Amino acid sequence: MNGKKSFMLLMIAIALLAGCSTKQAERTEIAADSELSEAAAAAASTSSITQYLVVDSTALGKQMKINVYVPKGYSKERQFPVLYALHGKNGNENTFFSNGLNVNKRADKLIQSGEIEPLIIVAPEYDNSYGINSSSVLAEKNEYRLGMYEDYLIKDLIPIIDANYSTIAGSEGRYIGGISMGGYAAFHLAFTYPDLFSKVGGHSAAGGHSAAVWKDTPDYLSWLYEGGQAQSEVDPVMLAASTDLSGLSIYLDHEDKEHQHIADGNIALLEQLDKVKATYENHISSGGHNNKYWSSQMDNYLRFYAGTES
């Protein structure tokens, strides 16, 4: 194992998913090399699997948990697209796999029916950070966590996934999306690094200045723009105005009972996307800002990211 890879260690546990039953293996430490892909290929030969990992983040200086869904039939002989699924405030790496969202079971069903292509889904823990670089050292501000979280997600997480799995390592096979706070983070990251992603989704996105965001930033979120980055480098609406988004497909949605400030933020982003002639789709459906709504829309989200052509 070379020095470039040795800075990260993984803790892995594989849960084999067969119908509704789950069998959990013992947690095992695996270095950041092809051993992880080989373990996934062996385990996913007959059913999809979920791998529970812990990775040492250089950007944050601490260990972070991630869950990885690997589709049935995964092998090193084929490259798979990857969806990075970002949780909302007070969520964690388990959010997309529980609370009715059950992204693993939804993906199994849609892959089986041929509605989506087999894909890898990575759900990282990233605390209540909004996925930005807010502080050079770890800190807390009320219920929020400050640190180099953007670097963790972009410079730590993506390389470790590409190093350990048989992925489509270009933007054409890399997607990012999130719910609530995760929608802000997804838009921020995709608009900051449009060369890394081809699809981005903000599902009831909530956060800073405008889109995926509040139209006017409340005082308790002012720290979003105080971490050494100008607001123009963090705010999704301002990023949309200054970034070439021609290579991105964009998905926005929220509920008809959405908080008004979030709905207003989405409108602000839509107006900016229209100005720059970006490719997007926008959906408003029945529901509130909660897991029940996101659960009702999960199949649509997966169809957007990995849908097969009709």
N, C-alpha and C positions, 0 to 999 in steps of 0.2 A: 504494500500500500504506500503510495508516494506521499510526500509532505503536503501536497495540495489537498489531498482527501483526508489525511489523518487528523485534521483539526475537528472533525465531527465524528461523533459516535451515535449510534442508534440503539434504542431499546425497542424490541419488536415483540408483539404478541399477535397471533393470527387467530381470528375467529372464523370458523368455517360456517358459512350460511347455507343451510339446506331447508327451504321452506321457512317455517317459523322457528325452527330449532337453532340454537347457537352452542357451539362447542369451543371453548377457549383454551388455547395452548398456553404453556408456561411462557413467561416473558423472557426473552433472550437478547443479549447484547450482540449487535452486529455492526461491523465497521462499514464506513461509507464506500462500499464497492459493489461489485456485481453479485455478491452473495445474497443481497436482498432481492434482486430480480429473480435469481434462481429459486429462492424460497417461494416467491410469489408464483412463479410458473408451475412449480410442483404442486402447490396447494390449490391453485385456481384451475386445474385441469378438469374438474368435474362440477365445480360451482364457484360463484363469485366469493371473494373473501374481503374482509376488512382487517387491515393491519394497524395496530396501535403502536405508534412510534414515539420516541423522545429524541430530540436532536439538540446538540450543543450549538447554540447560536453565537457566532463570533460578534455579530453586531450588538447583541444585547448582553453578552457575557453571562448568559444563564441558559438552562435547558428549557425547551419549549415542546409541548406535545402536539402531535399531528395524527390524524386518522386518514388512512388511505384506502379507498375502495378500488379493488382490482377486479375487472370483469371475468366472468367465466371464459375459459379458453385463452387467457392471457399467455403469451409466450415471448421469448426473446427474439423469435424469428419475424415478428411483426411489430411495427411501431404504432403506438396508440396516442390519441389526443388526450390532453389533460385539462380538467376543469378545476380551478382553485375556487373553493366555496368558502366565503368569509361570513362568520357568525355576526349577530347583532350584539348590542350592548348587553353586558352581563352573561353573554353566551360563552361557549368554549368549543373545543374541537369535536365535542359530541353532539352539538346542536343539530347539525344536518342529518344525524343518524338516529335521532330520537324526537320526542315532542310532536309526533305525528308527521314530521317532515320525511323521515325514513328514506333518505335519498338512495340508499343502497338497494332497498326493495323496489323503489320506483324505477331505478335504472335497470335492475334485473328484468322487470316486466316489459319495459319499453325496448330493451335489447332483444328479448325473446320474441316480441311481436314484430321486430324489424323496423320500429319507428325511430330508433336512434342507433347510431353506431356504437360499438363497444368503446368505452372510454375509461380512463383512470380519473378518480375524483379525490382531490386532496383538500381536507378540511383542517386548517391549522388553528391552533390557539394563538391569539395575538392580543389578549387582554382587552381592556377598554381603552384602546390606543388610537382608534380611527386609522391605523395603518400608516401613520406619518412619522417622519423624523422630528420629534418634538423636543428632544433633550439629548446631549452627548452622554449623560449619565442617567441611570434609571431613577425615576422619581415618581411621587404620587401627588395628584392634585384632586382633592376630594375623592370621588369614586373612579377617577381616570388614572391611567398609567402613561407616563412619559418615558420616552427612550427612542432609540434608533429603530423603530418598528418597520419603517419603509425598507431600510437596508436589510433587516431580517427577512422580510417577505421576498424581496427581489434578489438580494445578493447571497443569502444563505439558503432559503427554502427552494427556490426554483433550480439552482444548480444541483442540490442534493437529490431532488426528484429526477432530474435528467440523468444524473450519474448512476442512479440505482434502478431505474426502470427503463423499459424499452419505449421511449416516448417519441412523438413527433416534436423535435426540439426547436422547431421554428415557430414563428407567430401563427402560421396557418393551423397549427395543432395545439395552440395554447389559449385557453379561455379563462376569464375571471368574472365572478359575480358574487353578490352578497345581499343579505337582508338587513334592512334598517341601517345601523352603523356600518355594516359590511357593504352596503350599497355605496355609501360615501367612499369607503376605502377602495372598492373596486373601481369606481370612476376615477378617483384620484390617481391610482396606480396605472390604469390603462391609458389615461390621458397624459400622464407623465412619461410613460414608456410605451408609446403606441407601436413601436417596432417589436415589442415582446408579445403582444396579444392580437388576436383577430376578432374576438368577440368579448363584449363586456355587458353585464347586466346589473342594474340597480333596482332591487325589489323592495318597494316602500323605503327607498333610500333616505337616510336622515343624517344630518351632520352640521357642517359649518355655514358658509355664507349663503349659497343659493341652492343649486341643484344637489339632489341627493342630500339635501341640506336644508337648512333654514334659509328663508329669504334674507333675513337680517340676523346676524349671529348674536345669540344671547351672551351675556357677560360670562356665564359659567363655561362657555366654550371658546372664549377668546384666546386661550392657550394654543388653539390650533394654529394660530398665525404668529406665535411668539417663540418658535423653536429654531430661529436662525434662517427660516425660509420665508420669503415674502409671501403675502396672501396670494399673489398671482401664480405662485409655484405650488400652492396647496389647494386652492379653491377650484372645484371641478368646473364651475361656470366660466371662470376666468381662464382656466386651462383650455377649455373648449374653444375659446375665442382666439387663442394663440398657438394652437397645436394642429398639425395636419392629421385629421381624423379619417382621411379617405380610406385607410386600410382597416378600419374598425366597423363591425356591425354592432349596433347599440340597442339594448332592450331596457325600457322603463316600464314600470307598472306600479300602481298603488290602488288602494281600496276606495270605494265610494264613501266610506265613513272615516277616511284618513284624517289625521290631525291637519288642520288648515295650513299651518306653517310648512308642513312637509309637502302638501299638495302645491302650495305656492312655490316652493323651491323647485319642484319638478317642472312646473310651468316655466320658471326662469331658465332652467336648463334646456327645455324644449325650444324656447324662443332663440336661445343661442345656437343650438344645433341647426335650426332652420337657417340662421344667418350664415353659417359656414357650410350649408348644404351637406350635412353629415347624413349617413345612412342610419336610420333608427326606426324602431316601432314602439308605440306607446299603448298601454292597456290600462283601463280602469274597470275593475270588477267588484262584485258585491263582497263586503266584508269590512273588518277593522284591522288595526295595526297589531296583528297577533299571529301566533302559530297556526291557528285555524285557517286564516286566510292563506298564509304561505304554503300550508299543506295542500290546500285546494288548487294551488297554482303550480306545484312542483313539477308535474308532468309537462306543463307548458314551458317551464324554464328549461328542462332537459331537452325538449324538442328544439328550443332555440339554439342551445349550445351544440347539440350533437345530432340533430334531426337528419334523417336520410331524405334524399330527394325523391319527390313523388314521380 
